[in-house]
Amino acid sequence: MIGPRPVAREMAVPMSELFRVFGRIGLFSFGGPAAQISLMHEELVDKRNWLEEQQFLGALSFCMLLPGPEAMQLATFAGWRLRGIAGGLLAGLLFVIPGALLILALAMGYAAYGEVPLVQAVFTGIKAAVVAIVLQALLKLSRKALVGWDAWVLAGLAFVAMFVLNMPFPLVIATAAAWGALRAAHSHIDPLTDTPSPPALTRTILVALVWMALWAAPVALAWMAGASFLTDIGLFFSQLAVVTFGGAYAVLAYMTQAVVETHGWLSTQQMIDALGLAETTPGPLILVTEFVGVLAGSLVGGTGLALLAGALTLWVTFVPCFLWIFTAAPYVDALLRRPRLKGALRAISAAVVGVILNLSIWFALHVLFGRVHTTAFGAVPEWGTLSWISLTLTAVSVVLLLVMRLPMIPVLAVMAGFGAFTSVLS
């Protein structure tokens, strides 16, 4: 059962064992949320029976309702179930820290060597692979989310809203959620079955206030210190943490628009490179935000500001995950019975398909063409700037990933090699 405190049987799991298991999950959590969730299921349900099948699936459903990386939040929830807040902190941090350290190293290396011709050629291959990876994510999600004609309509409307009308991503998601909740308003609440009593409301409020204060503290300090760049970084990525429904792919176009056009921190090509490198690391893909923070800080103020910006970005991206889990975990059983929440989640999932389709086309255009213009009818390329090398590498990536079904990391490595080979030929 999921209650305010872990039961005695679950408290028997030693913290050292929790560290060993979630450390292994953090180190080997490559391949996106599907692979990460599968790894957790194998470790926690199949091998050790720490969670029952229904507990695991219920926790996963709950985490999918939340903004933020669902796999990281599932790890945090599982740790909470086993050893309370201390276990949740340990599991969540171990899921993030290995990838965060690797992203930091990659971002600093990119800041130093990203303009070297050979490095740029390597990224030509990586970016071609990213187009295929985003397309693969689109196909996987569409099979699950597009059930019924209304889901297809929602996906289509979301695509038009993003690609043609340039509507903000949060507005698209909020509209879809409201529609799904309204459609489900007359459904019956699932019968209550042996659900434990939630904790006292005062305890829930206290937990929420503590984590909200932790979330806001470094941003407030940056503001009081007059550090305008760090304040803007903290506020923007705090906002992003609230609207990250549907995973990193869903918000990437929105994030890129703000980072490139609104704030001018990075270029479009640097953002695409950031995603390509984030794909090669363990942990949640939303760690791409750390790469953006580090690179933007490096461009604005050198290494010191890069480290501060990266740390702040990590903080405001992942502290909210602990806020959602530790505040709402005792109420999971009751929440999952609510038809309006289920309806909102289904509608969001359908809309996210259209959002990722927008991202797929946006990425492909910027990878394949040297110049892309934003018009009243969406992004339009200059056809004369088509890169035949990028087109060939993208086609090879699609064959390797979608036709031959090779693992993502080897495909990225192969395409990086192909990109370097084109540099030698030119």
VOPAGU-2260 file (C-alpha; in pm, 1 decimal, decimal comma):
REM VOPAGU-2260
SITE   aa  ch    i         X         Y         Z
SITE  MET   A    0       0,0       0,0       0,0
SITE  ILE   A    1     106,9     362,7     -53,5
SITE  GLY   A    2      70,6     558,1     264,3
SITE  PRO   A    3     237,0     853,9     433,4
SITE  ARG   A    4     519,8     636,0     567,9
SITE  PRO   A    5     686,3     320,5     438,1
SITE  VAL   A    6     565,2       0,5     598,9
SITE  ALA   A    7     789,8    -210,3     821,1
SITE  ARG   A    8     867,2    -470,9     554,1
SITE  GLU   A    9     991,4    -202,5     317,1
SITE  MET   A   10    1202,6     -32,6     586,7
SITE  ALA   A   11    1403,7    -354,0     606,1
SITE  VAL   A   12    1580,6    -262,0     278,1
SITE  PRO   A   13    1921,4    -125,3     389,9
SITE  MET   A   14    2027,3     214,0     258,0
SITE  SER   A   15    2352,4      56,2     139,6
SITE  GLU   A   16    2154,6    -186,1     -78,1
SITE  LEU   A   17    1938,2      99,1    -202,3
SITE  PHE   A   18    2256,6     288,6    -293,4
SITE  ARG   A   19    2398,3      -8,5    -481,8
SITE  VAL   A   20    2082,0     -79,4    -683,3
SITE  PHE   A   21    1989,5     279,2    -772,5
SITE  GLY   A   22    2355,3     359,1    -838,2
SITE  ARG   A   23    2356,1      82,0   -1097,9
SITE  ILE   A   24    2029,4     212,1   -1245,5
SITE  GLY   A   25    2178,0     563,5   -1269,4
SITE  LEU   A   26    2494,0     444,5   -1441,8
SITE  PHE   A   27    2316,1     227,0   -1699,5
SITE  SER   A   28    2002,8     434,4   -1766,4
SITE  PHE   A   29    2074,5     499,0   -2133,4
SITE  GLY   A   30    1814,8     497,2   -2409,1
SITE  GLY   A   31    1541,0     728,8   -2289,0
SITE  PRO   A   32    1250,2     679,6   -2047,1
SITE  ALA   A   33    1120,6     353,3   -2196,0
SITE  ALA   A   34    1455,3     178,3   -2148,2
SITE  GLN   A   35    1504,3     339,4   -1806,4
SITE  ILE   A   36    1161,8     231,4   -1680,8
SITE  SER   A   37    1224,1    -119,4   -1812,2
SITE  LEU   A   38    1556,2    -132,3   -1623,1
SITE  MET   A   39    1387,3     -19,1   -1301,5
SITE  HIS   A   40    1112,0    -278,8   -1344,2
SITE  GLU   A   41    1372,9    -550,4   -1384,6
SITE  GLU   A   42    1568,9    -440,4   -1076,5
SITE  LEU   A   43    1282,8    -351,4    -841,4
SITE  VAL   A   44    1002,8    -591,8    -940,3
SITE  ASP   A   45    1153,0    -892,2   -1118,2
SITE  LYS   A   46    1485,2    -940,6    -939,2
SITE  ARG   A   47    1420,0    -816,5    -585,6
SITE  ASN   A   48    1042,0    -800,7    -543,3
SITE  TRP   A   49    1078,5    -471,7    -361,0
SITE  LEU   A   50     761,7    -350,1    -537,0
SITE  GLU   A   51     462,5    -548,0    -657,5
SITE  GLU   A   52     360,8    -523,0   -1022,6
SITE  GLN   A   53      50,4    -314,4    -949,8
SITE  GLN   A   54     243,2     -84,1    -717,9
SITE  PHE   A   55     500,9     -22,6    -989,2
SITE  LEU   A   56     238,8      41,5   -1258,0
SITE  GLY   A   57      39,0     269,1   -1029,0
SITE  ALA   A   58     351,0     467,1    -946,1
SITE  LEU   A   59     434,7     495,9   -1317,4
SITE  SER   A   60      83,1     622,1   -1397,7
SITE  PHE   A   61     115,6     881,8   -1122,8
SITE  CYS   A   62     456,3     999,7   -1247,7
SITE  MET   A   63     319,4    1037,7   -1599,8
SITE  LEU   A   64      64,4    1284,4   -1461,4
SITE  LEU   A   65     344,2    1510,4   -1337,5
SITE  PRO   A   66     559,0    1763,8   -1521,6
SITE  GLY   A   67     921,9    1663,6   -1544,6
SITE  PRO   A   68    1113,5    1344,1   -1630,4
SITE  GLU   A   69     885,9    1052,0   -1544,2
SITE  ALA   A   70    1167,6     797,7   -1512,5
SITE  MET   A   71    1358,4    1008,8   -1258,4
SITE  GLN   A   72    1038,0    1070,5   -1064,6
SITE  LEU   A   73     958,0     699,2   -1071,3
SITE  ALA   A   74    1299,2     626,4    -920,8
SITE  THR   A   75    1235,3     889,3    -652,2
SITE  PHE   A   76     892,2     745,8    -580,3
SITE  ALA   A   77    1030,6     393,2    -553,4
SITE  GLY   A   78    1298,0     513,2    -310,9
SITE  TRP   A   79    1031,3     691,3    -106,2
SITE  ARG   A   80     822,8     374,1     -94,2
SITE  LEU   A   81    1118,8     178,6      38,4
SITE  ARG   A   82    1285,1     423,0     279,1
SITE  GLY   A   83    1079,8     741,1     300,7
SITE  ILE   A   84    1215,5    1083,8     205,1
SITE  ALA   A   85    1577,7     977,7     262,1
SITE  GLY   A   86    1531,0     684,4      23,8
SITE  GLY   A   87    1357,0     905,1    -230,9
SITE  LEU   A   88    1639,0    1159,6    -221,7
SITE  LEU   A   89    1901,9     887,6    -260,7
SITE  ALA   A   90    1725,7     718,4    -552,0
SITE  GLY   A   91    1647,8    1042,1    -735,5
SITE  LEU   A   92    1998,0    1184,4    -696,8
SITE  LEU   A   93    2165,9     861,3    -806,0
SITE  PHE   A   94    1948,0     858,2   -1117,2
SITE  VAL   A   95    2058,0    1210,1   -1214,0
SITE  ILE   A   96    2415,7    1259,2   -1090,4
SITE  PRO   A   97    2608,2    1027,7   -1332,4
SITE  GLY   A   98    2451,3    1187,7   -1639,6
SITE  ALA   A   99    2483,9    1537,8   -1492,2
SITE  LEU   A  100    2859,4    1495,7   -1439,5
SITE  LEU   A  101    2903,7    1364,5   -1793,4
SITE  ILE   A  102    2694,2    1647,6   -1939,7
SITE  LEU   A  103    2908,7    1899,7   -1750,4
SITE  ALA   A  104    3225,9    1753,8   -1901,5
SITE  LEU   A  105    3075,6    1743,1   -2251,4
SITE  ALA   A  106    2944,6    2099,5   -2227,5
SITE  MET   A  107    3280,0    2236,1   -2110,7
SITE  GLY   A  108    3456,8    2044,9   -2387,6
SITE  TYR   A  109    3207,8    2173,2   -2643,7
SITE  ALA   A  110    3259,9    2532,4   -2523,6
SITE  ALA   A  111    3635,0    2490,4   -2576,2
SITE  TYR   A  112    3645,9    2289,0   -2899,5
SITE  GLY   A  113    3304,1    2319,6   -3064,2
SITE  GLU   A  114    3433,3    2545,5   -3343,5
SITE  VAL   A  115    3709,5    2306,6   -3454,4
SITE  PRO   A  116    3624,1    2183,7   -3811,2
SITE  LEU   A  117    3663,7    1815,1   -3725,3
SITE  VAL   A  118    3436,4    1855,9   -3422,1
SITE  GLN   A  119    3178,0    2032,8   -3638,0
SITE  ALA   A  120    3192,9    1745,1   -3887,0
SITE  VAL   A  121    3135,3    1494,6   -3605,8
SITE  PHE   A  122    2828,6    1693,2   -3501,2
SITE  THR   A  123    2697,4    1682,8   -3857,1
SITE  GLY   A  124    2665,3    1305,3   -3814,7
SITE  ILE   A  125    2525,5    1332,7   -3461,8
SITE  LYS   A  126    2260,5    1584,0   -3570,3
SITE  ALA   A  127    2154,2    1353,2   -3853,6
SITE  ALA   A  128    2108,3    1076,9   -3595,0
SITE  VAL   A  129    1905,6    1312,3   -3372,8
SITE  VAL   A  130    1652,3    1361,3   -3653,6
SITE  ALA   A  131    1599,7     983,7   -3665,1
SITE  ILE   A  132    1587,1     959,5   -3283,4
SITE  VAL   A  133    1314,6    1223,7   -3256,3
SITE  LEU   A  134    1122,1    1049,5   -3535,5
SITE  GLN   A  135    1153,1     720,7   -3345,9
SITE  ALA   A  136    1015,1     886,0   -3030,3
SITE  LEU   A  137     725,9    1024,4   -3234,2
SITE  LEU   A  138     635,1     681,4   -3374,7
SITE  LYS   A  139     655,5     510,2   -3034,3
SITE  LEU   A  140     437,4     767,1   -2862,8
SITE  SER   A  141     181,0     784,1   -3143,5
SITE  ARG   A  142     113,2     408,6   -3117,2
SITE  LYS   A  143      20,2     447,7   -2751,1
SITE  ALA   A  144    -142,0     790,6   -2747,3
SITE  LEU   A  145    -347,9     805,7   -3068,5
SITE  VAL   A  146    -637,9     582,4   -2969,9
SITE  GLY   A  147    -967,8     711,4   -3111,2
SITE  TRP   A  148   -1052,9     985,4   -3356,2
SITE  ASP   A  149   -1047,9    1258,6   -3092,9
SITE  ALA   A  150    -684,5    1180,8   -3009,3
SITE  TRP   A  151    -588,6    1220,2   -3376,8
SITE  VAL   A  152    -776,6    1552,3   -3391,1
SITE  LEU   A  153    -600,0    1677,8   -3077,8
SITE  ALA   A  154    -260,7    1579,7   -3219,3
SITE  GLY   A  155    -337,3    1756,2   -3547,6
SITE  LEU   A  156    -459,2    2071,9   -3375,2
SITE  ALA   A  157    -153,6    2077,0   -3149,5
SITE  PHE   A  158      75,1    2053,0   -3453,1
SITE  VAL   A  159    -104,3    2338,7   -3631,2
SITE  ALA   A  160     -98,5    2548,3   -3314,3
SITE  MET   A  161     278,3    2503,7   -3273,1
SITE  PHE   A  162     406,3    2492,3   -3632,8
SITE  VAL   A  163     170,4    2732,5   -3809,7
SITE  LEU   A  164      23,6    2958,4   -3538,8
SITE  ASN   A  165     338,4    2961,6   -3320,4
SITE  MET   A  166     130,3    2927,5   -3004,2
SITE  PRO   A  167     320,6    2886,0   -2673,7
SITE  PHE   A  168     375,4    2526,9   -2566,3
SITE  PRO   A  169     224,9    2577,9   -2214,7
SITE  LEU   A  170     -96,2    2711,0   -2369,3
SITE  VAL   A  171    -123,3    2410,2   -2603,1
SITE  ILE   A  172     -77,6    2164,6   -2314,2
SITE  ALA   A  173    -316,4    2353,4   -2084,0
SITE  THR   A  174    -585,4    2361,0   -2353,0
SITE  ALA   A  175    -551,3    1988,3   -2420,4
SITE  ALA   A  176    -565,2    1908,9   -2047,4
SITE  ALA   A  177    -877,9    2121,1   -2000,6
SITE  TRP   A  178   -1046,2    1947,5   -2294,5
SITE  GLY   A  179    -960,5    1602,3   -2163,6
SITE  ALA   A  180   -1082,4    1686,5   -1813,7
SITE  LEU   A  181   -1412,1    1823,3   -1945,1
SITE  ARG   A  182   -1472,9    1515,9   -2159,8
SITE  ALA   A  183   -1416,7    1291,8   -1859,1
SITE  ALA   A  184   -1622,3    1503,9   -1619,5
SITE  HIS   A  185   -1919,8    1266,7   -1621,6
SITE  SER   A  186   -1722,5     945,3   -1580,9
SITE  HIS   A  187   -1760,5     747,5   -1262,8
SITE  ILE   A  188   -1488,7     753,1    -996,9
SITE  ASP   A  189   -1324,0     415,3    -962,2
SITE  PRO   A  190   -1432,5     231,7    -648,8
SITE  LEU   A  191   -1209,4     278,1    -345,4
SITE  THR   A  192   -1022,3     -40,7    -263,6
SITE  ASP   A  193    -822,6     -61,2      57,5
SITE  THR   A  194    -662,3     281,5      23,9
SITE  PRO   A  195    -466,4     395,1     331,1
SITE  SER   A  196    -553,3     723,0     499,5
SITE  PRO   A  197    -347,5    1019,7     378,6
SITE  PRO   A  198    -129,7    1212,8     623,2
SITE  ALA   A  199    -245,3    1521,9     808,9
SITE  LEU   A  200    -295,5    1823,4     582,0
SITE  THR   A  201     -55,5    2031,0     792,8
SITE  ARG   A  202     225,5    1780,3     727,4
SITE  THR   A  203     158,1    1789,2     352,5
SITE  ILE   A  204     161,5    2170,8     350,7
SITE  LEU   A  205     486,5    2176,1     550,2
SITE  VAL   A  206     656,3    1935,9     306,9
SITE  ALA   A  207     538,9    2144,0      10,8
SITE  LEU   A  208     655,6    2472,5     166,4
SITE  VAL   A  209    1000,8    2333,5     247,9
SITE  TRP   A  210    1059,7    2211,6    -107,5
SITE  MET   A  211     916,4    2527,7    -262,9
SITE  ALA   A  212    1155,5    2733,0     -49,4
SITE  LEU   A  213    1448,7    2514,3    -155,7
SITE  TRP   A  214    1342,9    2554,2    -518,8
SITE  ALA   A  215    1323,7    2932,9    -499,3
SITE  ALA   A  216    1623,3    3001,1    -271,3
SITE  PRO   A  217    1910,8    3012,7    -527,1
SITE  VAL   A  218    1703,0    3217,3    -772,5
SITE  ALA   A  219    1621,0    3465,5    -497,0
SITE  LEU   A  220    1988,4    3484,5    -399,1
SITE  ALA   A  221    2087,3    3553,6    -760,2
SITE  TRP   A  222    1825,3    3829,0    -779,8
SITE  MET   A  223    1936,7    3989,3    -450,9
SITE  ALA   A  224    2298,8    3976,3    -568,7
SITE  GLY   A  225    2204,2    4160,9    -888,3
SITE  ALA   A  226    2313,1    3866,4   -1107,9
SITE  SER   A  227    2066,1    3929,7   -1389,6
SITE  PHE   A  228    2189,6    3649,2   -1615,8
SITE  LEU   A  229    2164,2    3385,7   -1340,6
SITE  THR   A  230    1825,6    3523,7   -1235,2
SITE  ASP   A  231    1695,6    3491,3   -1591,6
SITE  ILE   A  232    1837,3    3135,8   -1615,1
SITE  GLY   A  233    1672,0    3038,1   -1286,3
SITE  LEU   A  234    1333,8    3189,1   -1371,6
SITE  PHE   A  235    1320,8    3043,8   -1722,7
SITE  PHE   A  236    1414,5    2688,8   -1628,3
SITE  SER   A  237    1186,3    2703,0   -1323,6
SITE  GLN   A  238     901,5    2783,4   -1560,1
SITE  LEU   A  239    1012,5    2500,8   -1789,3
SITE  ALA   A  240    1002,3    2255,5   -1496,8
SITE  VAL   A  241     631,2    2327,9   -1451,4
SITE  VAL   A  242     530,9    2269,0   -1814,9
SITE  THR   A  243     751,7    1970,8   -1904,4
SITE  PHE   A  244     465,9    1731,1   -1978,4
SITE  GLY   A  245     541,1    1463,0   -2233,8
SITE  GLY   A  246     916,2    1454,0   -2182,6
SITE  ALA   A  247    1206,5    1660,4   -2308,9
SITE  TYR   A  248    1118,3    1617,5   -2678,2
SITE  ALA   A  249     783,2    1786,1   -2621,1
SITE  VAL   A  250     931,7    2107,1   -2477,0
SITE  LEU   A  251    1250,0    2124,6   -2680,1
SITE  ALA   A  252    1112,2    2343,6   -2958,4
SITE  TYR   A  253     960,5    2577,5   -2699,7
SITE  MET   A  254    1287,0    2583,1   -2505,4
SITE  THR   A  255    1488,6    2647,4   -2820,7
SITE  GLN   A  256    1265,9    2936,5   -2921,9
SITE  ALA   A  257    1311,4    3101,5   -2582,3
SITE  VAL   A  258    1684,3    3026,1   -2552,4
SITE  VAL   A  259    1768,0    3133,7   -2909,8
SITE  GLU   A  260    1516,4    3403,2   -3000,4
SITE  THR   A  261    1397,6    3551,4   -2669,7
SITE  HIS   A  262    1717,0    3544,0   -2461,5
SITE  GLY   A  263    1984,8    3500,5   -2730,5
SITE  TRP   A  264    2190,3    3267,3   -2510,4
SITE  LEU   A  265    2268,7    3009,2   -2782,8
SITE  SER   A  266    2227,8    2959,7   -3156,2
SITE  THR   A  267    1988,9    2710,3   -3313,7
SITE  GLN   A  268    2276,6    2484,6   -3417,9
SITE  GLN   A  269    2419,2    2488,3   -3065,0
SITE  MET   A  270    2080,7    2378,2   -2930,5
SITE  ILE   A  271    2069,2    2086,6   -3174,4
SITE  ASP   A  272    2424,4    1991,4   -3077,9
SITE  ALA   A  273    2319,8    2002,8   -2711,6
SITE  LEU   A  274    2044,1    1749,8   -2770,2
SITE  GLY   A  275    2278,2    1524,2   -2964,4
SITE  LEU   A  276    2526,6    1514,4   -2676,4
SITE  ALA   A  277    2250,0    1468,6   -2416,6
SITE  GLU   A  278    2135,9    1159,6   -2606,6
SITE  THR   A  279    2474,3     995,2   -2541,7
SITE  THR   A  280    2457,5    1019,0   -2161,5
SITE  PRO   A  281    2273,6     816,6   -1896,0
SITE  GLY   A  282    1988,8     972,8   -1700,2
SITE  PRO   A  283    1691,1    1180,7   -1813,8
SITE  LEU   A  284    1711,6    1360,6   -2148,5
SITE  ILE   A  285    1597,2    1680,1   -1975,4
SITE  LEU   A  286    1961,4    1706,3   -1860,8
SITE  VAL   A  287    1995,9    1893,9   -2190,6
SITE  THR   A  288    1892,6    2197,2   -1981,6
SITE  GLU   A  289    2220,4    2167,8   -1788,6
SITE  PHE   A  290    2414,7    2172,3   -2116,3
SITE  VAL   A  291    2230,0    2489,3   -2217,7
SITE  GLY   A  292    2302,5    2654,1   -1882,4
SITE  VAL   A  293    2672,9    2564,6   -1889,3
SITE  LEU   A  294    2726,4    2671,1   -2250,9
SITE  ALA   A  295    2528,2    2993,5   -2210,5
SITE  GLY   A  296    2723,2    3078,0   -1895,0
SITE  SER   A  297    3051,4    3007,8   -2069,3
SITE  LEU   A  298    2963,7    3236,5   -2360,0
SITE  VAL   A  299    2851,5    3517,2   -2128,5
SITE  GLY   A  300    3115,0    3504,1   -1854,2
SITE  GLY   A  301    3362,8    3218,9   -1886,3
SITE  THR   A  302    3419,5    2906,3   -1678,2
SITE  GLY   A  303    3306,9    3041,2   -1340,0
SITE  LEU   A  304    2970,7    3160,8   -1467,0
SITE  ALA   A  305    2933,2    2840,2   -1668,8
SITE  LEU   A  306    2961,8    2629,2   -1352,5
SITE  LEU   A  307    2719,2    2852,0   -1160,9
SITE  ALA   A  308    2466,2    2854,1   -1446,1
SITE  GLY   A  309    2488,3    2477,1   -1488,2
SITE  ALA   A  310    2439,7    2417,3   -1115,5
SITE  LEU   A  311    2144,9    2657,9   -1100,9
SITE  THR   A  312    1984,8    2498,1   -1405,9
SITE  LEU   A  313    2016,9    2152,1   -1252,0
SITE  TRP   A  314    1870,8    2277,5    -924,3
SITE  VAL   A  315    1557,5    2441,4   -1066,3
SITE  THR   A  316    1502,1    2151,0   -1308,1
SITE  PHE   A  317    1513,5    1868,2   -1054,0
SITE  VAL   A  318    1416,9    2012,1    -714,3
SITE  PRO   A  319    1055,4    2044,3    -841,8
SITE  CYS   A  320    1057,4    1667,9    -907,9
SITE  PHE   A  321    1118,2    1605,7    -537,2
SITE  LEU   A  322     848,8    1861,4    -454,3
SITE  TRP   A  323     585,8    1680,7    -663,9
SITE  ILE   A  324     678,1    1334,7    -534,4
SITE  PHE   A  325     716,5    1404,4    -162,7
SITE  THR   A  326     404,1    1622,4    -149,2
SITE  ALA   A  327     167,9    1404,4    -350,7
SITE  ALA   A  328     298,3    1047,9    -297,7
SITE  PRO   A  329      69,2     971,1       1,1
SITE  TYR   A  330    -233,6    1058,1    -213,0
SITE  VAL   A  331    -147,4     849,6    -519,2
SITE  ASP   A  332    -418,3     586,4    -481,5
SITE  ALA   A  333    -690,1     849,1    -448,9
SITE  LEU   A  334    -553,9    1060,5    -733,8
SITE  LEU   A  335    -540,8     768,9    -977,0
SITE  ARG   A  336    -912,6     708,5    -921,6
SITE  ARG   A  337   -1004,3    1053,0   -1056,5
SITE  PRO   A  338   -1143,7    1032,8   -1410,8
SITE  ARG   A  339   -1073,2    1398,1   -1484,7
SITE  LEU   A  340    -704,4    1349,3   -1418,3
SITE  LYS   A  341    -699,3    1041,9   -1638,7
SITE  GLY   A  342    -883,4    1230,3   -1912,7
SITE  ALA   A  343    -641,4    1523,3   -1890,4
SITE  LEU   A  344    -343,0    1287,1   -1914,0
SITE  ARG   A  345    -482,8    1111,9   -2221,8
SITE  ALA   A  346    -548,5    1445,2   -2392,0
SITE  ILE   A  347    -200,1    1574,6   -2307,8
SITE  SER   A  348     -45,2    1255,7   -2446,1
SITE  ALA   A  349    -234,1    1301,2   -2773,4
SITE  ALA   A  350    -139,3    1668,5   -2801,7
SITE  VAL   A  351     225,9    1585,8   -2732,1
SITE  VAL   A  352     229,8    1371,8   -3049,1
SITE  GLY   A  353     152,4    1685,6   -3250,7
SITE  VAL   A  354     409,2    1883,2   -3053,6
SITE  ILE   A  355     682,7    1627,6   -3123,6
SITE  LEU   A  356     582,4    1619,2   -3492,7
SITE  ASN   A  357     644,3    1993,8   -3493,9
SITE  LEU   A  358     983,6    1932,4   -3332,4
SITE  SER   A  359    1067,7    1657,9   -3585,3
SITE  ILE   A  360    1004,2    1885,7   -3880,8
SITE  TRP   A  361    1180,3    2179,3   -3714,7
SITE  PHE   A  362    1489,4    1968,4   -3643,3
SITE  ALA   A  363    1496,6    1815,3   -3989,6
SITE  LEU   A  364    1474,7    2154,5   -4159,8
SITE  HIS   A  365    1758,5    2302,6   -3953,7
SITE  VAL   A  366    1978,8    1996,5   -4003,1
SITE  LEU   A  367    1919,2    1959,1   -4376,4
SITE  PHE   A  368    1917,2    2323,7   -4486,7
SITE  GLY   A  369    2168,4    2602,5   -4435,9
SITE  ARG   A  370    1900,2    2871,0   -4398,6
SITE  VAL   A  371    1544,6    2842,1   -4262,1
SITE  HIS   A  372    1303,1    3136,3   -4238,9
SITE  THR   A  373    1008,9    3178,1   -4003,0
SITE  THR   A  374     697,3    3285,6   -4192,3
SITE  ALA   A  375     329,9    3329,7   -4111,8
SITE  PHE   A  376     282,0    2965,8   -4214,4
SITE  GLY   A  377     567,5    2813,1   -4016,7
SITE  ALA   A  378     933,0    2744,6   -4091,1
SITE  VAL   A  379    1025,9    2751,2   -4461,8
SITE  PRO   A  380    1373,7    2652,8   -4587,7
SITE  GLU   A  381    1575,0    2802,5   -4869,5
SITE  TRP   A  382    1577,4    2502,8   -5102,4
SITE  GLY   A  383    1907,7    2602,3   -5257,9
SITE  THR   A  384    2083,4    2558,7   -4921,4
SITE  LEU   A  385    2004,2    2185,9   -4895,7
SITE  SER   A  386    2305,0    1989,2   -4765,4
SITE  TRP   A  387    2334,4    1663,0   -4954,6
SITE  ILE   A  388    2578,9    1530,4   -4696,3
SITE  SER   A  389    2329,4    1592,4   -4414,7
SITE  LEU   A  390    2048,7    1439,9   -4622,1
SITE  THR   A  391    2254,1    1125,8   -4687,9
SITE  LEU   A  392    2359,0    1092,1   -4323,1
SITE  THR   A  393    1998,7    1140,4   -4206,8
SITE  ALA   A  394    1878,0     869,9   -4444,7
SITE  VAL   A  395    2146,5     633,2   -4314,0
SITE  SER   A  396    2041,5     713,6   -3955,1
SITE  VAL   A  397    1677,5     634,7   -4030,0
SITE  VAL   A  398    1774,4     300,0   -4182,4
SITE  LEU   A  399    1999,1     204,6   -3888,9
SITE  LEU   A  400    1754,9     312,0   -3617,3
SITE  LEU   A  401    1408,0     251,7   -3760,5
SITE  VAL   A  402    1460,2     -22,2   -4019,2
SITE  MET   A  403    1747,4    -225,7   -3873,1
SITE  ARG   A  404    1642,5    -131,2   -3515,0
SITE  LEU   A  405    1997,8     -92,3   -3387,9
SITE  PRO   A  406    2045,7      51,9   -3034,9
SITE  MET   A  407    2059,5     428,6   -3010,9
SITE  ILE   A  408    2409,1     471,2   -2862,0
SITE  PRO   A  409    2585,7     262,1   -3131,8
SITE  VAL   A  410    2392,9     452,2   -3399,2
SITE  LEU   A  411    2510,9     783,6   -3254,9
SITE  ALA   A  412    2869,7     654,9   -3250,7
SITE  VAL   A  413    2851,4     529,3   -3608,6
SITE  MET   A  414    2701,7     854,8   -3735,1
SITE  ALA   A  415    2965,4    1058,6   -3551,8
SITE  GLY   A  416    3226,7     849,9   -3734,3
SITE  PHE   A  417    3055,2     902,4   -4067,4
SITE  GLY   A  418    3046,8    1277,0   -4001,0
SITE  ALA   A  419    3419,8    1280,2   -3928,3
SITE  PHE   A  420    3481,9    1078,9   -4248,7
SITE  THR   A  421    3301,6    1345,2   -4456,6
SITE  SER   A  422    3543,2    1601,8   -4311,4
SITE  VAL   A  423    3838,2    1396,5   -4433,8
SITE  LEU   A  424    3686,9    1371,2   -4783,1
SITE  SER   A  425    3616,5    1743,7   -4814,4
